[in-house]
Amino acid sequence: MLQVIQILGALAILAAFVLAQAGRLRPDSLAYLLLNLTGSVVLALLAYIEEQWGFLLLEGVWALVSAWGLVSLVRGRAPVD
């Protein structure tokens, strides 16, 4: 079951990336940031459970940066071009 959850987390991050590359989502959009935050939190939690410290570092930082972007967006930060 953990493998299914891990795949779903990875798919959320990959969906955001693919949609951004296809020009369907902006990297500073709510949907992009939420997909990244959701996927990275799921993967970080699983990395913690499985004691995969390098992966936890990667996904933990990814989650923090996504959350920072989300907070900035909610506070009304203008996108950087």
Secondary structure, DSSP 8 states (H G I E B T S, - for coil): -HHHHHHHHHHHHHHHHHHHHTTSS-TTSHHHHHHHHHHHHHHHHHHHHTT-HHHHHHHHHHHHHHHHHHHHHHTT-----
